[in-house]
Amino acid sequence: MKLAYLLNTLPHRGLYPADRAKTLLPALNTTDCKFFVPSSNTSLIAYLETLNIKAVLFRNNANLLEEMKLFSPNCIIHDSGNSEKDLIRHLKTFNCPLIHFDDHGDGGALADIVFQALYENPKDISKENYVYGPTGYIPAHKIVYKNNNMLQDPPHIVVAFPHEDPENLTYRTLRHLVQLHIPLQISVIVDENYKHDITELKRFALTRKSIKVISTKEPESYIYTSDIVITSGAYTPFLVAQLKIPCIILCAHEEEMNYAFPQEVNGFANLGLGRKIKQSYLQNAVMEIILHDNRRKAYIQKQQHIQFSSNLEDVVNLINETITKKIEQEEIAR
């Protein structure tokens, strides 16, 4: 199978799609695979290089289609955000299975199957080509589990908004947390793509020895040590659910407010759009988890009902079924 993997990332979601691709690819029966990445996404290109993945870069859709014709794939995976119908119509001319991940765009309706891990409460369950739910989230990191029986003394809060953090929710959150006059350990996680001035964060660290600003490419290695995680509503909540840690959600984008996974039912305190959050709301949510042990344990228990261990196998099986079905349909058409 010659596989074309269309990959792109968004500033507020982070680089998880690249991790998903690296984990998924070895499980698929591919003889040849090429990654197609927009030349403008320099952070993704740099990250793929660290994963030893060489990408075919394209400037625009016309250039992409030219490169795709040269490759002539017999399966296409689209993990590039919200698709446009016009592009997907052109991709369908390759007459091969079209697999999408996390696509809220118009083009998703034309795909053979869409894995919607960033799903909303399904309003139209008649969309037979959509797989709604956590299935599309493929764990990409080895998990070290934390003992959640007791809070640390003082409690440890990790603030981890991914990638560029366009709304600078990292700074907003830290500014609110330092106004809590109780003993806390606070770890603020940023990576090299954080688009704001990191010295603003470090100024807070100068006021308290218990505040650490950590620049890392592996946030999971710090998240698992926490008692509370504060993050956005895209992919990080899935990682937190694997770790079974109470989590406060500040949505980084309007679309995240509709996502059904990072909600109370799955063990998350979702406070809505982060840039509009009131200081008192965030502080109350933190104090509720710290002071009320039953509440904290309830969040953990809800997360324990969510399992991701079979997701990779399930996704691979569904992709293979989709490919087989597509081949059978082509043979009938002939």
C-alpha positions as CSV (number, residue, x, y, z in Angstrom):
1,M,0.0,0.0,0.0
2,K,1.3,3.4,-1.0
3,L,0.1,5.8,1.7
4,A,0.0,9.6,1.4
5,Y,-0.2,11.1,4.8
6,L,-1.5,14.8,4.8
7,L,-0.3,16.3,8.1
8,N,-0.8,19.7,9.6
9,T,-1.2,21.1,13.1
10,L,-2.9,24.1,14.7
11,P,-1.3,26.6,17.0
12,H,-3.7,25.9,20.0
13,R,-3.8,22.1,19.6
14,G,-0.1,21.2,19.7
15,L,1.9,18.6,17.8
16,Y,0.0,15.5,18.8
17,P,-1.1,14.6,15.2
18,A,2.6,14.0,14.4
19,D,2.9,11.6,17.4
20,R,-0.3,9.8,16.3
21,A,1.1,9.4,12.8
22,K,4.4,8.0,14.0
23,T,2.5,5.5,16.2
24,L,-0.1,4.5,13.6
25,L,2.2,4.1,10.6
26,P,4.1,1.0,11.7
27,A,0.8,-0.8,12.4
28,L,-0.4,-0.3,8.9
29,N,0.5,-2.5,5.9
30,T,2.4,0.1,3.9
31,T,5.1,-0.5,1.3
32,D,5.7,3.2,0.8
33,C,4.6,6.3,2.7
34,K,5.1,10.0,2.2
35,F,4.2,12.8,4.5
36,F,2.8,16.0,2.9
37,V,3.2,19.1,5.1
38,P,2.5,22.8,4.4
39,S,5.8,24.6,4.0
40,S,4.5,27.4,6.2
41,N,4.3,25.1,9.3
42,T,7.9,25.4,10.4
43,S,7.4,24.0,13.9
44,L,5.8,20.8,12.5
45,I,8.6,20.4,10.0
46,A,11.2,20.8,12.7
47,Y,9.4,18.3,15.0
48,L,9.2,15.7,12.2
49,E,12.9,16.0,11.7
50,T,13.4,15.0,15.4
51,L,11.2,12.0,14.7
52,N,13.4,11.2,11.6
53,I,10.4,11.8,9.3
54,K,11.2,13.5,6.0
55,A,8.2,15.4,4.6
56,V,7.2,16.6,1.1
57,L,6.5,20.3,1.5
58,F,3.8,22.1,-0.5
59,R,3.0,25.8,-0.8
60,N,-0.8,25.5,-1.6
61,N,-3.5,23.0,-2.6
62,A,-2.5,23.2,-6.3
63,N,1.1,22.4,-5.4
64,L,-0.1,19.6,-3.1
65,L,-2.1,18.0,-5.9
66,E,0.9,18.1,-8.2
67,E,3.1,16.3,-5.6
68,M,0.3,13.8,-5.0
69,K,0.0,12.9,-8.7
70,L,3.8,12.3,-8.8
71,F,3.5,9.9,-5.9
72,S,0.2,8.2,-7.0
73,P,-1.0,6.9,-3.7
74,N,-3.6,4.1,-3.2
75,C,-4.6,5.3,0.3
76,I,-4.7,8.8,1.7
77,I,-4.8,9.8,5.4
78,H,-5.9,13.4,6.1
79,D,-4.9,14.6,9.6
80,S,-4.7,18.3,8.7
81,G,-7.5,20.0,10.6
82,N,-10.7,21.1,9.1
83,S,-10.9,20.2,5.4
84,E,-12.5,22.1,2.4
85,K,-14.8,20.2,0.1
86,D,-13.0,21.5,-3.0
87,L,-9.6,19.9,-2.0
88,I,-11.3,16.6,-0.9
89,R,-13.1,16.4,-4.2
90,H,-9.7,16.6,-6.0
91,L,-8.3,14.0,-3.7
92,K,-11.2,11.7,-4.4
93,T,-10.1,11.6,-8.1
94,F,-7.2,9.3,-7.0
95,N,-9.9,6.7,-6.5
96,C,-8.4,5.4,-3.2
97,P,-9.6,5.2,0.4
98,L,-9.7,8.5,2.1
99,I,-9.2,8.4,5.9
100,H,-9.7,11.5,8.0
101,F,-8.8,12.4,11.6
102,D,-10.5,15.2,13.6
103,D,-12.1,17.0,10.7
104,H,-14.9,19.4,11.4
105,G,-14.7,20.9,7.9
106,D,-17.1,20.4,5.0
107,G,-14.7,17.9,3.3
108,G,-15.2,15.3,6.0
109,A,-18.6,14.3,4.5
110,L,-16.7,13.1,1.4
111,A,-14.2,10.9,3.3
112,D,-14.6,7.1,3.6
113,I,-14.2,7.2,7.3
114,V,-13.6,10.1,9.9
115,F,-12.1,9.4,13.3
116,Q,-13.5,12.2,15.4
117,A,-11.6,12.2,18.7
118,L,-12.2,15.9,19.1
119,Y,-15.9,15.2,18.9
120,E,-18.9,17.2,19.8
121,N,-22.0,15.6,21.3
122,P,-23.1,14.0,18.0
123,K,-26.0,16.0,16.6
124,D,-26.3,13.9,13.5
125,I,-25.7,10.2,14.3
126,S,-26.8,9.3,10.8
127,K,-23.3,10.2,9.5
128,E,-22.2,6.6,9.0
129,N,-18.7,7.5,8.0
130,Y,-17.9,9.2,11.3
131,V,-16.5,7.3,14.3
132,Y,-17.3,9.6,17.3
133,G,-15.5,9.2,20.6
134,P,-12.1,8.7,22.1
135,T,-11.3,5.8,19.6
136,G,-9.3,8.1,17.3
137,Y,-7.0,9.1,20.1
138,I,-4.0,6.8,19.9
139,P,-1.7,6.9,22.9
140,A,1.8,7.9,21.8
141,H,3.8,8.0,25.0
142,K,4.8,5.4,27.6
143,I,2.7,6.3,30.7
144,V,4.1,6.4,34.2
145,Y,1.2,6.3,36.6
146,K,1.0,8.5,39.7
147,N,-0.3,7.3,43.1
148,N,-3.4,9.4,43.5
149,N,-4.3,8.3,47.0
150,M,-2.9,11.4,48.7
151,L,-2.3,15.0,47.8
152,Q,1.3,16.1,48.0
153,D,2.2,18.7,50.6
154,P,2.0,21.3,49.3
155,P,-0.3,20.3,46.3
156,H,1.4,20.3,42.9
157,I,-0.3,22.1,40.0
158,V,1.0,21.7,36.5
159,V,0.0,24.4,34.0
160,A,0.4,23.0,30.4
161,F,-1.1,24.8,27.5
162,P,0.3,23.3,24.3
163,H,2.4,24.7,21.5
164,E,2.0,28.4,20.7
165,D,-0.7,29.1,23.2
166,P,-2.2,31.9,21.1
167,E,-4.3,33.4,23.9
168,N,-1.4,33.2,26.4
169,L,-3.6,31.2,28.8
170,T,-0.3,30.1,30.5
171,Y,0.3,33.6,31.7
172,R,-3.3,34.3,32.6
173,T,-3.5,31.1,34.6
174,L,-0.3,31.7,36.5
175,R,-1.3,35.3,37.3
176,H,-4.5,34.0,38.9
177,L,-2.8,31.2,40.8
178,V,-0.3,33.4,42.5
179,Q,-3.2,35.2,44.1
180,L,-4.1,32.1,46.0
181,H,-2.5,32.6,49.4
182,I,-2.0,29.0,50.2
183,P,1.1,26.8,49.9
184,L,1.4,25.4,46.4
185,Q,3.9,23.9,44.0
186,I,3.3,25.3,40.5
187,S,5.1,23.9,37.4
188,V,4.5,26.0,34.3
189,I,5.3,23.9,31.1
190,V,6.1,25.6,27.8
191,D,7.9,24.4,24.7
192,E,10.1,26.2,22.1
193,N,7.0,27.2,20.1
194,Y,5.5,29.3,22.9
195,K,4.9,32.5,21.1
196,H,5.0,34.9,24.1
197,D,7.7,36.4,26.3
198,I,8.9,33.7,28.7
199,T,10.5,36.3,30.9
200,E,7.0,37.4,32.0
201,L,6.5,33.9,33.4
202,K,9.9,33.9,35.1
203,R,9.1,37.1,36.9
204,F,6.4,35.2,38.8
205,A,9.0,32.5,39.6
206,L,11.2,35.1,41.2
207,T,8.5,36.0,43.7
208,R,8.1,32.4,44.9
209,K,10.6,29.5,45.0
210,S,7.7,27.1,44.7
211,I,7.0,28.3,41.1
212,K,9.0,26.6,38.3
213,V,9.0,27.6,34.6
214,I,10.0,24.5,32.6
215,S,10.8,24.5,28.9
216,T,10.5,21.0,27.5
217,K,9.5,18.9,24.5
218,E,8.1,16.2,26.8
219,P,5.3,17.8,28.9
220,E,4.0,14.3,29.9
221,S,7.1,13.7,32.0
222,Y,6.1,16.5,34.3
223,I,2.3,16.2,34.1
224,Y,2.3,12.7,35.7
225,T,3.9,14.2,38.9
226,S,1.0,16.6,39.5
227,D,-2.1,16.7,41.7
228,I,-4.0,19.0,39.4
229,V,-3.5,19.8,35.7
230,I,-4.7,23.0,34.1
231,T,-4.8,22.8,30.3
232,S,-6.9,23.5,27.2
233,G,-9.6,21.3,25.6
234,A,-7.9,19.6,22.6
235,Y,-5.5,16.6,23.0
236,T,-3.9,17.1,26.4
237,P,-7.1,16.0,28.3
238,F,-6.7,12.6,26.7
239,L,-3.2,12.3,28.0
240,V,-4.4,13.4,31.5
241,A,-7.2,10.9,31.4
242,Q,-4.6,8.2,30.8
243,L,-2.7,9.4,33.9
244,K,-5.9,9.7,36.1
245,I,-5.3,13.2,37.4
246,P,-8.0,15.8,38.2
247,C,-7.9,18.4,35.4
248,I,-9.3,21.9,35.0
249,I,-10.0,22.9,31.4
250,L,-9.7,26.4,30.0
251,C,-10.7,26.3,26.4
252,A,-8.1,27.9,24.1
253,H,-10.5,28.3,21.2
254,E,-14.3,28.7,20.7
255,E,-14.5,25.3,19.0
256,E,-13.1,23.5,22.1
257,M,-16.2,24.7,24.1
258,N,-18.3,22.2,22.1
259,Y,-16.0,19.2,22.6
260,A,-17.7,16.4,24.5
261,F,-14.6,14.6,26.0
262,P,-13.1,17.2,28.4
263,Q,-16.3,17.5,30.4
264,E,-17.5,16.7,33.9
265,V,-18.8,13.2,32.9
266,N,-15.3,12.1,32.1
267,G,-13.6,13.7,35.1
268,F,-12.8,17.2,34.0
269,A,-13.8,20.6,35.5
270,N,-14.5,22.6,32.3
271,L,-14.6,26.3,33.0
272,G,-15.3,27.5,29.4
273,L,-13.3,29.9,27.3
274,G,-10.0,30.6,28.9
275,R,-9.6,34.2,27.8
276,K,-12.9,35.2,29.5
277,I,-12.4,33.3,32.8
278,K,-12.8,35.2,36.0
279,Q,-10.0,34.8,38.6
280,S,-12.5,33.7,41.3
281,Y,-13.9,30.8,39.1
282,L,-10.4,29.4,38.5
283,Q,-9.4,29.8,42.1
284,N,-12.7,28.1,43.3
285,A,-12.1,25.2,41.0
286,V,-8.6,24.7,42.3
287,M,-9.7,24.9,46.0
288,E,-12.6,22.5,45.5
289,I,-10.2,19.8,44.3
290,I,-7.7,20.5,47.1
291,L,-10.2,20.8,50.0
292,H,-12.8,18.2,49.1
293,D,-11.1,14.8,48.9
294,N,-14.4,13.1,47.7
295,R,-14.6,15.6,44.8
296,R,-11.0,14.9,43.8
297,K,-11.5,11.1,43.9
298,A,-14.7,11.4,41.9
299,Y,-12.7,13.0,39.1
300,I,-10.2,10.2,39.2
301,Q,-12.8,7.5,39.2
302,K,-14.6,8.9,36.2
303,Q,-11.3,8.9,34.3
304,Q,-10.7,5.3,35.3
305,H,-13.7,4.3,33.2
306,I,-11.9,5.5,30.1
307,Q,-9.6,3.0,28.4
308,F,-7.3,3.7,25.5
309,S,-5.3,0.4,25.3
310,S,-7.2,-1.0,22.3
311,N,-7.5,2.2,20.3
312,L,-4.5,1.6,18.0
313,E,-5.8,-1.9,17.2
314,D,-9.4,-0.6,16.7
315,V,-8.3,2.2,14.4
316,V,-6.1,-0.1,12.3
317,N,-8.9,-2.7,12.0
318,L,-11.4,0.0,10.9
319,I,-8.9,1.4,8.3
320,N,-8.3,-2.1,6.9
321,E,-12.0,-2.7,6.7
322,T,-12.5,0.6,4.9
323,I,-9.8,-0.2,2.4
324,T,-11.2,-3.7,1.7
325,K,-14.7,-2.3,1.3
326,K,-13.4,0.4,-1.1
327,I,-11.6,-2.2,-3.2
328,E,-14.7,-4.3,-3.4
329,Q,-16.8,-1.3,-4.5
330,E,-14.3,-0.5,-7.2
331,E,-14.4,-4.0,-8.5
332,I,-18.2,-4.0,-8.6
333,A,-18.1,-0.7,-10.5
334,R,-15.8,-2.2,-13.1
